[in-house]
Amino acid sequence: MRSTAALSYLTTLVLALALAGCGGAEPEQRAADRETAPRRETVFDPMTSTIGRAQGVQQTVDQQAAEQRRRLEEAER
């Protein structure tokens, strides 16, 4: 029973040290790295541009639907 407790404490200590050692760079350094790194093209760029175009089309459709609703409301009066 005693060795189980010791093993548990040892495991906790090792995990704590491992997590403490995995700390990243300082926040200022990470921000500077993001600003200086140029954007690289990825395989997902065509898909994300397609999403942007689809959102533009949806916005146009929504505007046309709102205009049609407004005309119908005017015609009903």
mmCIF file of the N, C-alpha and C atoms, coordinates in Angstrom:
data_MODEL
# 
_entry.id   MODEL 
# 
loop_
_atom_site.group_PDB 
_atom_site.id 
_atom_site.type_symbol 
_atom_site.label_atom_id 
_atom_site.label_alt_id 
_atom_site.label_comp_id 
_atom_site.label_asym_id 
_atom_site.label_entity_id 
_atom_site.label_seq_id 
_atom_site.pdbx_PDB_ins_code 
_atom_site.Cartn_x 
_atom_site.Cartn_y 
_atom_site.Cartn_z 
_atom_site.occupancy 
_atom_site.B_iso_or_equiv 
_atom_site.pdbx_formal_charge 
_atom_site.auth_seq_id 
_atom_site.auth_comp_id 
_atom_site.auth_asym_id 
_atom_site.auth_atom_id 
_atom_site.pdbx_PDB_model_num 
ATOM 1   N N  . MET A 1 1  ? 0.827   -1.187 0.000   1.00 0.00 ? 1  MET A N  1 
ATOM 2   C CA . MET A 1 1  ? 0.000   0.000  0.000   1.00 0.00 ? 1  MET A CA 1 
ATOM 3   C C  . MET A 1 1  ? 0.873   1.254  0.000   1.00 0.00 ? 1  MET A C  1 
ATOM 4   N N  . ARG A 1 2  ? 1.974   1.167  0.742   1.00 0.00 ? 2  ARG A N  1 
ATOM 5   C CA . ARG A 1 2  ? 2.857   2.315  0.862   1.00 0.00 ? 2  ARG A CA 1 
ATOM 6   C C  . ARG A 1 2  ? 3.546   2.625  -0.467  1.00 0.00 ? 2  ARG A C  1 
ATOM 7   N N  . SER A 1 3  ? 3.917   1.610  -1.215  1.00 0.00 ? 3  SER A N  1 
ATOM 8   C CA . SER A 1 3  ? 4.592   1.833  -2.493  1.00 0.00 ? 3  SER A CA 1 
ATOM 9   C C  . SER A 1 3  ? 3.619   2.430  -3.518  1.00 0.00 ? 3  SER A C  1 
ATOM 10  N N  . THR A 1 4  ? 2.339   2.128  -3.393  1.00 0.00 ? 4  THR A N  1 
ATOM 11  C CA . THR A 1 4  ? 1.345   2.703  -4.295  1.00 0.00 ? 4  THR A CA 1 
ATOM 12  C C  . THR A 1 4  ? 1.238   4.208  -4.084  1.00 0.00 ? 4  THR A C  1 
ATOM 13  N N  . ALA A 1 5  ? 1.272   4.656  -2.840  1.00 0.00 ? 5  ALA A N  1 
ATOM 14  C CA . ALA A 1 5  ? 1.216   6.084  -2.538  1.00 0.00 ? 5  ALA A CA 1 
ATOM 15  C C  . ALA A 1 5  ? 2.472   6.779  -3.048  1.00 0.00 ? 5  ALA A C  1 
ATOM 16  N N  . ALA A 1 6  ? 3.621   6.160  -2.856  1.00 0.00 ? 6  ALA A N  1 
ATOM 17  C CA . ALA A 1 6  ? 4.872   6.743  -3.330  1.00 0.00 ? 6  ALA A CA 1 
ATOM 18  C C  . ALA A 1 6  ? 4.869   6.837  -4.846  1.00 0.00 ? 6  ALA A C  1 
ATOM 19  N N  . LEU A 1 7  ? 4.375   5.804  -5.494  1.00 0.00 ? 7  LEU A N  1 
ATOM 20  C CA . LEU A 1 7  ? 4.296   5.813  -6.947  1.00 0.00 ? 7  LEU A CA 1 
ATOM 21  C C  . LEU A 1 7  ? 3.341   6.901  -7.426  1.00 0.00 ? 7  LEU A C  1 
ATOM 22  N N  . SER A 1 8  ? 2.263   7.080  -6.720  1.00 0.00 ? 8  SER A N  1 
ATOM 23  C CA . SER A 1 8  ? 1.299   8.117  -7.073  1.00 0.00 ? 8  SER A CA 1 
ATOM 24  C C  . SER A 1 8  ? 1.925   9.507  -6.945  1.00 0.00 ? 8  SER A C  1 
ATOM 25  N N  . TYR A 1 9  ? 2.647   9.757  -5.857  1.00 0.00 ? 9  TYR A N  1 
ATOM 26  C CA . TYR A 1 9  ? 3.320   11.050 -5.667  1.00 0.00 ? 9  TYR A CA 1 
ATOM 27  C C  . TYR A 1 9  ? 4.381   11.261 -6.731  1.00 0.00 ? 9  TYR A C  1 
ATOM 28  N N  . LEU A 1 10 ? 5.130   10.218 -7.041  1.00 0.00 ? 10 LEU A N  1 
ATOM 29  C CA . LEU A 1 10 ? 6.177   10.319 -8.048  1.00 0.00 ? 10 LEU A CA 1 
ATOM 30  C C  . LEU A 1 10 ? 5.574   10.622 -9.420  1.00 0.00 ? 10 LEU A C  1 
ATOM 31  N N  . THR A 1 11 ? 4.492   9.952  -9.750  1.00 0.00 ? 11 THR A N  1 
ATOM 32  C CA . THR A 1 11 ? 3.820   10.191 -11.025 1.00 0.00 ? 11 THR A CA 1 
ATOM 33  C C  . THR A 1 11 ? 3.309   11.627 -11.105 1.00 0.00 ? 11 THR A C  1 
ATOM 34  N N  . THR A 1 12 ? 2.726   12.108 -10.027 1.00 0.00 ? 12 THR A N  1 
ATOM 35  C CA . THR A 1 12 ? 2.229   13.485 -9.984  1.00 0.00 ? 12 THR A CA 1 
ATOM 36  C C  . THR A 1 12 ? 3.370   14.469 -10.161 1.00 0.00 ? 12 THR A C  1 
ATOM 37  N N  . LEU A 1 13 ? 4.504   14.213 -9.496  1.00 0.00 ? 13 LEU A N  1 
ATOM 38  C CA . LEU A 1 13 ? 5.660   15.093 -9.600  1.00 0.00 ? 13 LEU A CA 1 
ATOM 39  C C  . LEU A 1 13 ? 6.200   15.108 -11.030 1.00 0.00 ? 13 LEU A C  1 
ATOM 40  N N  . VAL A 1 14 ? 6.309   13.953 -11.653 1.00 0.00 ? 14 VAL A N  1 
ATOM 41  C CA . VAL A 1 14 ? 6.817   13.872 -13.023 1.00 0.00 ? 14 VAL A CA 1 
ATOM 42  C C  . VAL A 1 14 ? 5.886   14.604 -13.980 1.00 0.00 ? 14 VAL A C  1 
ATOM 43  N N  . LEU A 1 15 ? 4.593   14.422 -13.828 1.00 0.00 ? 15 LEU A N  1 
ATOM 44  C CA . LEU A 1 15 ? 3.643   15.121 -14.696 1.00 0.00 ? 15 LEU A CA 1 
ATOM 45  C C  . LEU A 1 15 ? 3.697   16.625 -14.503 1.00 0.00 ? 15 LEU A C  1 
ATOM 46  N N  . ALA A 1 16 ? 3.824   17.072 -13.264 1.00 0.00 ? 16 ALA A N  1 
ATOM 47  C CA . ALA A 1 16 ? 3.906   18.504 -12.984 1.00 0.00 ? 16 ALA A CA 1 
ATOM 48  C C  . ALA A 1 16 ? 5.159   19.099 -13.610 1.00 0.00 ? 16 ALA A C  1 
ATOM 49  N N  . LEU A 1 17 ? 6.272   18.415 -13.497 1.00 0.00 ? 17 LEU A N  1 
ATOM 50  C CA . LEU A 1 17 ? 7.512   18.905 -14.094 1.00 0.00 ? 17 LEU A CA 1 
ATOM 51  C C  . LEU A 1 17 ? 7.431   18.913 -15.617 1.00 0.00 ? 17 LEU A C  1 
ATOM 52  N N  . ALA A 1 18 ? 6.812   17.899 -16.171 1.00 0.00 ? 18 ALA A N  1 
ATOM 53  C CA . ALA A 1 18 ? 6.664   17.843 -17.627 1.00 0.00 ? 18 ALA A CA 1 
ATOM 54  C C  . ALA A 1 18 ? 5.794   18.992 -18.123 1.00 0.00 ? 18 ALA A C  1 
ATOM 55  N N  . LEU A 1 19 ? 4.714   19.262 -17.434 1.00 0.00 ? 19 LEU A N  1 
ATOM 56  C CA . LEU A 1 19 ? 3.842   20.369 -17.836 1.00 0.00 ? 19 LEU A CA 1 
ATOM 57  C C  . LEU A 1 19 ? 4.523   21.716 -17.661 1.00 0.00 ? 19 LEU A C  1 
ATOM 58  N N  . ALA A 1 20 ? 5.278   21.873 -16.602 1.00 0.00 ? 20 ALA A N  1 
ATOM 59  C CA . ALA A 1 20 ? 5.995   23.129 -16.373 1.00 0.00 ? 20 ALA A CA 1 
ATOM 60  C C  . ALA A 1 20 ? 7.070   23.329 -17.440 1.00 0.00 ? 20 ALA A C  1 
ATOM 61  N N  . GLY A 1 21 ? 7.684   22.255 -17.873 1.00 0.00 ? 21 GLY A N  1 
ATOM 62  C CA . GLY A 1 21 ? 8.721   22.354 -18.886 1.00 0.00 ? 21 GLY A CA 1 
ATOM 63  C C  . GLY A 1 21 ? 8.176   22.611 -20.273 1.00 0.00 ? 21 GLY A C  1 
ATOM 64  N N  . CYS A 1 22 ? 6.896   22.394 -20.483 1.00 0.00 ? 22 CYS A N  1 
ATOM 65  C CA . CYS A 1 22 ? 6.293   22.576 -21.802 1.00 0.00 ? 22 CYS A CA 1 
ATOM 66  C C  . CYS A 1 22 ? 5.785   23.991 -22.008 1.00 0.00 ? 22 CYS A C  1 
ATOM 67  N N  . GLY A 1 23 ? 6.128   24.907 -21.128 1.00 0.00 ? 23 GLY A N  1 
ATOM 68  C CA . GLY A 1 23 ? 5.679   26.294 -21.278 1.00 0.00 ? 23 GLY A CA 1 
ATOM 69  C C  . GLY A 1 23 ? 6.219   26.879 -22.564 1.00 0.00 ? 23 GLY A C  1 
ATOM 70  N N  . GLY A 1 24 ? 5.435   27.713 -23.203 1.00 0.00 ? 24 GLY A N  1 
ATOM 71  C CA . GLY A 1 24 ? 5.842   28.294 -24.472 1.00 0.00 ? 24 GLY A CA 1 
ATOM 72  C C  . GLY A 1 24 ? 6.685   29.540 -24.270 1.00 0.00 ? 24 GLY A C  1 
ATOM 73  N N  . ALA A 1 25 ? 6.893   30.242 -25.354 1.00 0.00 ? 25 ALA A N  1 
ATOM 74  C CA . ALA A 1 25 ? 7.659   31.476 -25.321 1.00 0.00 ? 25 ALA A CA 1 
ATOM 75  C C  . ALA A 1 25 ? 6.846   32.565 -24.634 1.00 0.00 ? 25 ALA A C  1 
ATOM 76  N N  . GLU A 1 26 ? 7.495   33.658 -24.369 1.00 0.00 ? 26 GLU A N  1 
ATOM 77  C CA . GLU A 1 26 ? 6.816   34.794 -23.746 1.00 0.00 ? 26 GLU A CA 1 
ATOM 78  C C  . GLU A 1 26 ? 5.752   35.331 -24.709 1.00 0.00 ? 26 GLU A C  1 
ATOM 79  N N  . PRO A 1 27 ? 4.651   35.890 -24.183 1.00 0.00 ? 27 PRO A N  1 
ATOM 80  C CA . PRO A 1 27 ? 3.576   36.383 -25.060 1.00 0.00 ? 27 PRO A CA 1 
ATOM 81  C C  . PRO A 1 27 ? 4.055   37.421 -26.068 1.00 0.00 ? 27 PRO A C  1 
ATOM 82  N N  . GLU A 1 28 ? 4.968   38.305 -25.662 1.00 0.00 ? 28 GLU A N  1 
ATOM 83  C CA . GLU A 1 28 ? 5.463   39.328 -26.593 1.00 0.00 ? 28 GLU A CA 1 
ATOM 84  C C  . GLU A 1 28 ? 6.201   38.681 -27.750 1.00 0.00 ? 28 GLU A C  1 
ATOM 85  N N  . GLN A 1 29 ? 6.963   37.632 -27.444 1.00 0.00 ? 29 GLN A N  1 
ATOM 86  C CA . GLN A 1 29 ? 7.720   36.957 -28.478 1.00 0.00 ? 29 GLN A CA 1 
ATOM 87  C C  . GLN A 1 29 ? 6.781   36.234 -29.440 1.00 0.00 ? 29 GLN A C  1 
ATOM 88  N N  . ARG A 1 30 ? 5.720   35.609 -28.927 1.00 0.00 ? 30 ARG A N  1 
ATOM 89  C CA . ARG A 1 30 ? 4.764   34.924 -29.791 1.00 0.00 ? 30 ARG A CA 1 
ATOM 90  C C  . ARG A 1 30 ? 4.060   35.912 -30.706 1.00 0.00 ? 30 ARG A C  1 
ATOM 91  N N  . ALA A 1 31 ? 3.701   37.083 -30.181 1.00 0.00 ? 31 ALA A N  1 
ATOM 92  C CA . ALA A 1 31 ? 3.041   38.098 -31.001 1.00 0.00 ? 31 ALA A CA 1 
ATOM 93  C C  . ALA A 1 31 ? 3.987   38.597 -32.087 1.00 0.00 ? 31 ALA A C  1 
ATOM 94  N N  . ALA A 1 32 ? 5.249   38.779 -31.742 1.00 0.00 ? 32 ALA A N  1 
ATOM 95  C CA . ALA A 1 32 ? 6.230   39.240 -32.726 1.00 0.00 ? 32 ALA A CA 1 
ATOM 96  C C  . ALA A 1 32 ? 6.428   38.184 -33.810 1.00 0.00 ? 32 ALA A C  1 
ATOM 97  N N  . ASP A 1 33 ? 6.418   36.916 -33.442 1.00 0.00 ? 33 ASP A N  1 
ATOM 98  C CA . ASP A 1 33 ? 6.571   35.847 -34.427 1.00 0.00 ? 33 ASP A CA 1 
ATOM 99  C C  . ASP A 1 33 ? 5.402   35.841 -35.408 1.00 0.00 ? 33 ASP A C  1 
ATOM 100 N N  . ARG A 1 34 ? 4.201   36.077 -34.923 1.00 0.00 ? 34 ARG A N  1 
ATOM 101 C CA . ARG A 1 34 ? 3.031   36.084 -35.797 1.00 0.00 ? 34 ARG A CA 1 
ATOM 102 C C  . ARG A 1 34 ? 3.089   37.251 -36.777 1.00 0.00 ? 34 ARG A C  1 
ATOM 103 N N  . GLU A 1 35 ? 3.581   38.400 -36.327 1.00 0.00 ? 35 GLU A N  1 
ATOM 104 C CA . GLU A 1 35 ? 3.623   39.580 -37.184 1.00 0.00 ? 35 GLU A CA 1 
ATOM 105 C C  . GLU A 1 35 ? 4.692   39.463 -38.258 1.00 0.00 ? 35 GLU A C  1 
ATOM 106 N N  . THR A 1 36 ? 5.805   38.842 -37.948 1.00 0.00 ? 36 THR A N  1 
ATOM 107 C CA . THR A 1 36 ? 6.906   38.790 -38.901 1.00 0.00 ? 36 THR A CA 1 
ATOM 108 C C  . THR A 1 36 ? 6.773   37.637 -39.892 1.00 0.00 ? 36 THR A C  1 
ATOM 109 N N  . ALA A 1 37 ? 6.017   36.612 -39.540 1.00 0.00 ? 37 ALA A N  1 
ATOM 110 C CA . ALA A 1 37 ? 5.902   35.458 -40.426 1.00 0.00 ? 37 ALA A CA 1 
ATOM 111 C C  . ALA A 1 37 ? 4.942   35.778 -41.566 1.00 0.00 ? 37 ALA A C  1 
ATOM 112 N N  . PRO A 1 38 ? 5.406   35.626 -42.811 1.00 0.00 ? 38 PRO A N  1 
ATOM 113 C CA . PRO A 1 38 ? 4.498   35.874 -43.943 1.00 0.00 ? 38 PRO A CA 1 
ATOM 114 C C  . PRO A 1 38 ? 3.466   34.761 -44.042 1.00 0.00 ? 38 PRO A C  1 
ATOM 115 N N  . ARG A 1 39 ? 2.321   35.106 -44.586 1.00 0.00 ? 39 ARG A N  1 
ATOM 116 C CA . ARG A 1 39 ? 1.257   34.114 -44.726 1.00 0.00 ? 39 ARG A CA 1 
ATOM 117 C C  . ARG A 1 39 ? 1.617   33.180 -45.860 1.00 0.00 ? 39 ARG A C  1 
ATOM 118 N N  . ARG A 1 40 ? 1.499   31.895 -45.581 1.00 0.00 ? 40 ARG A N  1 
ATOM 119 C CA . ARG A 1 40 ? 1.789   30.890 -46.597 1.00 0.00 ? 40 ARG A CA 1 
ATOM 120 C C  . ARG A 1 40 ? 0.482   30.323 -47.133 1.00 0.00 ? 40 ARG A C  1 
ATOM 121 N N  . GLU A 1 41 ? 0.486   30.019 -48.409 1.00 0.00 ? 41 GLU A N  1 
ATOM 122 C CA . GLU A 1 41 ? -0.695  29.413 -49.015 1.00 0.00 ? 41 GLU A CA 1 
ATOM 123 C C  . GLU A 1 41 ? -0.817  27.976 -48.536 1.00 0.00 ? 41 GLU A C  1 
ATOM 124 N N  . THR A 1 42 ? -2.044  27.562 -48.249 1.00 0.00 ? 42 THR A N  1 
ATOM 125 C CA . THR A 1 42 ? -2.278  26.201 -47.782 1.00 0.00 ? 42 THR A CA 1 
ATOM 126 C C  . THR A 1 42 ? -3.227  25.495 -48.735 1.00 0.00 ? 42 THR A C  1 
ATOM 127 N N  . VAL A 1 43 ? -3.398  24.213 -48.509 1.00 0.00 ? 43 VAL A N  1 
ATOM 128 C CA . VAL A 1 43 ? -4.306  23.442 -49.359 1.00 0.00 ? 43 VAL A CA 1 
ATOM 129 C C  . VAL A 1 43 ? -5.760  23.809 -49.093 1.00 0.00 ? 43 VAL A C  1 
ATOM 130 N N  . PHE A 1 44 ? -6.039  24.518 -48.000 1.00 0.00 ? 44 PHE A N  1 
ATOM 131 C CA . PHE A 1 44 ? -7.404  24.873 -47.645 1.00 0.00 ? 44 PHE A CA 1 
ATOM 132 C C  . PHE A 1 44 ? -7.835  26.214 -48.232 1.00 0.00 ? 44 PHE A C  1 
ATOM 133 N N  . ASP A 1 45 ? -6.923  26.956 -48.840 1.00 0.00 ? 45 ASP A N  1 
ATOM 134 C CA . ASP A 1 45 ? -7.258  28.268 -49.381 1.00 0.00 ? 45 ASP A CA 1 
ATOM 135 C C  . ASP A 1 45 ? -8.387  28.224 -50.417 1.00 0.00 ? 45 ASP A C  1 
ATOM 136 N N  . PRO A 1 46 ? -8.389  27.270 -51.354 1.00 0.00 ? 46 PRO A N  1 
ATOM 137 C CA . PRO A 1 46 ? -9.513  27.245 -52.297 1.00 0.00 ? 46 PRO A CA 1 
ATOM 138 C C  . PRO A 1 46 ? -10.863 27.033 -51.606 1.00 0.00 ? 46 PRO A C  1 
ATOM 139 N N  . MET A 1 47 ? -10.874 26.223 -50.558 1.00 0.00 ? 47 MET A N  1 
ATOM 140 C CA . MET A 1 47 ? -12.131 25.981 -49.850 1.00 0.00 ? 47 MET A CA 1 
ATOM 141 C C  . MET A 1 47 ? -12.589 27.212 -49.082 1.00 0.00 ? 47 MET A C  1 
ATOM 142 N N  . THR A 1 48 ? -11.640 27.916 -48.462 1.00 0.00 ? 48 THR A N  1 
ATOM 143 C CA . THR A 1 48 ? -12.029 29.100 -47.699 1.00 0.00 ? 48 THR A CA 1 
ATOM 144 C C  . THR A 1 48 ? -12.464 30.227 -48.622 1.00 0.00 ? 48 THR A C  1 
ATOM 145 N N  . SER A 1 49 ? -11.865 30.320 -49.811 1.00 0.00 ? 49 SER A N  1 
ATOM 146 C CA . SER A 1 49 ? -12.322 31.353 -50.743 1.00 0.00 ? 49 SER A CA 1 
ATOM 147 C C  . SER A 1 49 ? -13.712 31.013 -51.275 1.00 0.00 ? 49 SER A C  1 
ATOM 148 N N  . THR A 1 50 ? -14.010 29.727 -51.415 1.00 0.00 ? 50 THR A N  1 
ATOM 149 C CA . THR A 1 50 ? -15.343 29.308 -51.832 1.00 0.00 ? 50 THR A CA 1 
ATOM 150 C C  . THR A 1 50 ? -16.374 29.686 -50.782 1.00 0.00 ? 50 THR A C  1 
ATOM 151 N N  . ILE A 1 51 ? -16.029 29.545 -49.526 1.00 0.00 ? 51 ILE A N  1 
ATOM 152 C CA . ILE A 1 51 ? -16.934 29.944 -48.439 1.00 0.00 ? 51 ILE A CA 1 
ATOM 153 C C  . ILE A 1 51 ? -17.193 31.445 -48.512 1.00 0.00 ? 51 ILE A C  1 
ATOM 154 N N  . GLY A 1 52 ? -16.153 32.223 -48.768 1.00 0.00 ? 52 GLY A N  1 
ATOM 155 C CA . GLY A 1 52 ? -16.320 33.670 -48.886 1.00 0.00 ? 52 GLY A CA 1 
ATOM 156 C C  . GLY A 1 52 ? -17.245 34.050 -50.028 1.00 0.00 ? 52 GLY A C  1 
ATOM 157 N N  . ARG A 1 53 ? -17.078 33.386 -51.159 1.00 0.00 ? 53 ARG A N  1 
ATOM 158 C CA . ARG A 1 53 ? -17.963 33.667 -52.299 1.00 0.00 ? 53 ARG A CA 1 
ATOM 159 C C  . ARG A 1 53 ? -19.396 33.268 -51.986 1.00 0.00 ? 53 ARG A C  1 
ATOM 160 N N  . ALA A 1 54 ? -19.577 32.141 -51.314 1.00 0.00 ? 54 ALA A N  1 
ATOM 161 C CA . ALA A 1 54 ? -20.922 31.688 -50.961 1.00 0.00 ? 54 ALA A CA 1 
ATOM 162 C C  . ALA A 1 54 ? -21.590 32.666 -49.996 1.00 0.00 ? 54 ALA A C  1 
ATOM 163 N N  . GLN A 1 55 ? -20.819 33.225 -49.076 1.00 0.00 ? 55 GLN A N  1 
ATOM 164 C CA . GLN A 1 55 ? -21.385 34.206 -48.160 1.00 0.00 ? 55 GLN A CA 1 
ATOM 165 C C  . GLN A 1 55 ? -21.799 35.467 -48.906 1.00 0.00 ? 55 GLN A C  1 
ATOM 166 N N  . GLY A 1 56 ? -21.016 35.854 -49.907 1.00 0.00 ? 56 GLY A N  1 
ATOM 167 C CA . GLY A 1 56 ? -21.378 37.006 -50.729 1.00 0.00 ? 56 GLY A CA 1 
ATOM 168 C C  . GLY A 1 56 ? -22.665 36.759 -51.500 1.00 0.00 ? 56 GLY A C  1 
ATOM 169 N N  . VAL A 1 57 ? -22.805 35.572 -52.059 1.00 0.00 ? 57 VAL A N  1 
ATOM 170 C CA . VAL A 1 57 ? -24.022 35.214 -52.789 1.00 0.00 ? 57 VAL A CA 1 
ATOM 171 C C  . VAL A 1 57 ? -25.217 35.207 -51.843 1.00 0.00 ? 57 VAL A C  1 
ATOM 172 N N  . GLN A 1 58 ? -25.046 34.657 -50.653 1.00 0.00 ? 58 GLN A N  1 
ATOM 173 C CA . GLN A 1 58 ? -26.144 34.623 -49.678 1.00 0.00 ? 58 GLN A CA 1 
ATOM 174 C C  . GLN A 1 58 ? -26.573 36.035 -49.301 1.00 0.00 ? 58 GLN A C  1 
ATOM 175 N N  . GLN A 1 59 ? -25.616 36.923 -49.158 1.00 0.00 ? 59 GLN A N  1 
ATOM 176 C CA . GLN A 1 59 ? -25.943 38.309 -48.822 1.00 0.00 ? 59 GLN A CA 1 
ATOM 177 C C  . GLN A 1 59 ? -26.764 38.948 -49.955 1.00 0.00 ? 59 GLN A C  1 
ATOM 178 N N  . THR A 1 60 ? -26.391 38.678 -51.187 1.00 0.00 ? 60 THR A N  1 
ATOM 179 C CA . THR A 1 60 ? -27.138 39.202 -52.330 1.00 0.00 ? 60 THR A CA 1 
ATOM 180 C C  . THR A 1 60 ? -28.554 38.640 -52.354 1.00 0.00 ? 60 THR A C  1 
ATOM 181 N N  . VAL A 1 61 ? -28.696 37.344 -52.118 1.00 0.00 ? 61 VAL A N  1 
ATOM 182 C CA . VAL A 1 61 ? -30.016 36.713 -52.105 1.00 0.00 ? 61 VAL A CA 1 
ATOM 183 C C  . VAL A 1 61 ? -30.866 37.300 -50.988 1.00 0.00 ? 61 VAL A C  1 
ATOM 184 N N  . ASP A 1 62 ? -30.271 37.507 -49.822 1.00 0.00 ? 62 ASP A N  1 
ATOM 185 C CA . ASP A 1 62 ? -31.019 38.090 -48.705 1.00 0.00 ? 62 ASP A CA 1 
ATOM 186 C C  . ASP A 1 62 ? -31.490 39.506 -49.037 1.00 0.00 ? 62 ASP A C  1 
ATOM 187 N N  . GLN A 1 63 ? -30.645 40.284 -49.688 1.00 0.00 ? 63 GLN A N  1 
ATOM 188 C CA . GLN A 1 63 ? -31.038 41.645 -50.066 1.00 0.00 ? 63 GLN A CA 1 
ATOM 189 C C  . GLN A 1 63 ? -32.180 41.616 -51.080 1.00 0.00 ? 63 GLN A C  1 
ATOM 190 N N  . GLN A 1 64 ? -32.093 40.722 -52.039 1.00 0.00 ? 64 GLN A N  1 
ATOM 191 C CA . GLN A 1 64 ? -33.155 40.617 -53.039 1.00 0.00 ? 64 GLN A CA 1 
ATOM 192 C C  . GLN A 1 64 ? -34.465 40.155 -52.407 1.00 0.00 ? 64 GLN A C  1 
ATOM 193 N N  . ALA A 1 65 ? -34.386 39.233 -51.458 1.00 0.00 ? 65 ALA A N  1 
ATOM 194 C CA . ALA A 1 65 ? -35.597 38.764 -50.774 1.00 0.00 ? 65 ALA A CA 1 
ATOM 195 C C  . ALA A 1 65 ? -36.220 39.890 -49.959 1.00 0.00 ? 65 ALA A C  1 
ATOM 196 N N  . ALA A 1 66 ? -35.405 40.680 -49.295 1.00 0.00 ? 66 ALA A N  1 
ATOM 197 C CA . ALA A 1 66 ? -35.926 41.806 -48.514 1.00 0.00 ? 66 ALA A CA 1 
ATOM 198 C C  . ALA A 1 66 ? -36.584 42.829 -49.433 1.00 0.00 ? 66 ALA A C  1 
ATOM 199 N N  . GLU A 1 67 ? -35.986 43.082 -50.585 1.00 0.00 ? 67 GLU A N  1 
ATOM 200 C CA . GLU A 1 67 ? -36.563 44.020 -51.542 1.00 0.00 ? 67 GLU A CA 1 
ATOM 201 C C  . GLU A 1 67 ? -37.898 43.488 -52.079 1.00 0.00 ? 67 GLU A C  1 
ATOM 202 N N  . GLN A 1 68 ? -37.966 42.195 -52.352 1.00 0.00 ? 68 GLN A N  1 
ATOM 203 C CA . GLN A 1 68 ? -39.212 41.598 -52.848 1.00 0.00 ? 68 GLN A CA 1 
ATOM 204 C C  . GLN A 1 68 ? -40.303 41.659 -51.775 1.00 0.00 ? 68 GLN A C  1 
ATOM 205 N N  . ARG A 1 69 ? -39.939 41.394 -50.523 1.00 0.00 ? 69 ARG A N  1 
ATOM 206 C CA . ARG A 1 69 ? -40.920 41.503 -49.432 1.00 0.00 ? 69 ARG A CA 1 
ATOM 207 C C  . ARG A 1 69 ? -41.443 42.936 -49.309 1.00 0.00 ? 69 ARG A C  1 
ATOM 208 N N  . ARG A 1 70 ? -40.550 43.904 -49.441 1.00 0.00 ? 70 ARG A N  1 
ATOM 209 C CA . ARG A 1 70 ? -40.964 45.296 -49.342 1.00 0.00 ? 70 ARG A CA 1 
ATOM 210 C C  . ARG A 1 70 ? -41.935 45.649 -50.470 1.00 0.00 ? 70 ARG A C  1 
ATOM 211 N N  . ARG A 1 71 ? -41.652 45.162 -51.695 1.00 0.00 ? 71 ARG A N  1 
ATOM 212 C CA . ARG A 1 71 ? -42.553 45.439 -52.827 1.00 0.00 ? 71 ARG A CA 1 
ATOM 213 C C  . ARG A 1 71 ? -43.908 44.776 -52.624 1.00 0.00 ? 71 ARG A C  1 
ATOM 214 N N  . LEU A 1 72 ? -43.911 43.552 -52.102 1.00 0.00 ? 72 LEU A N  1 
ATOM 215 C CA . LEU A 1 72 ? -45.184 42.863 -51.852 1.00 0.00 ? 72 LEU A CA 1 
ATOM 216 C C  . LEU A 1 72 ? -46.001 43.600 -50.797 1.00 0.00 ? 72 LEU A C  1 
ATOM 217 N N  . GLU A 1 73 ? -45.348 44.088 -49.757 1.00 0.00 ? 73 GLU A N  1 
ATOM 218 C CA . GLU A 1 73 ? -46.061 44.817 -48.707 1.00 0.00 ? 73 GLU A CA 1 
ATOM 219 C C  . GLU A 1 73 ? -46.641 46.110 -49.259 1.00 0.00 ? 73 GLU A C  1 
ATOM 220 N N  . GLU A 1 74 ? -45.898 46.775 -50.149 1.00 0.00 ? 74 GLU A N  1 
ATOM 221 C CA . GLU A 1 74 ? -46.415 48.000 -50.761 1.00 0.00 ? 74 GLU A CA 1 
ATOM 222 C C  . GLU A 1 74 ? -47.591 47.686 -51.669 1.00 0.00 ? 74 GLU A C  1 
ATOM 223 N N  . ALA A 1 75 ? -47.535 46.572 -52.381 1.00 0.00 ? 75 ALA A N  1 
ATOM 224 C CA . ALA A 1 75 ? -48.617 46.202 -53.306 1.00 0.00 ? 75 ALA A CA 1 
ATOM 225 C C  . ALA A 1 75 ? -49.882 45.828 -52.540 1.00 0.00 ? 75 ALA A C  1 
ATOM 226 N N  . GLU A 1 76 ? -49.751 45.313 -51.333 1.00 0.00 ? 76 GLU A N  1 
ATOM 227 C CA . GLU A 1 76 ? -50.903 44.929 -50.545 1.00 0.00 ? 76 GLU A CA 1 
ATOM 228 C C  . GLU A 1 76 ? -51.638 46.124 -49.980 1.00 0.00 ? 76 GLU A C  1 
ATOM 229 N N  . ARG A 1 77 ? -51.008 47.235 -49.877 1.00 0.00 ? 77 ARG A N  1 
ATOM 230 C CA . ARG A 1 77 ? -51.635 48.437 -49.294 1.00 0.00 ? 77 ARG A CA 1 
ATOM 231 C C  . ARG A 1 77 ? -52.525 49.135 -50.244 1.00 0.00 ? 77 ARG A C  1 
# 
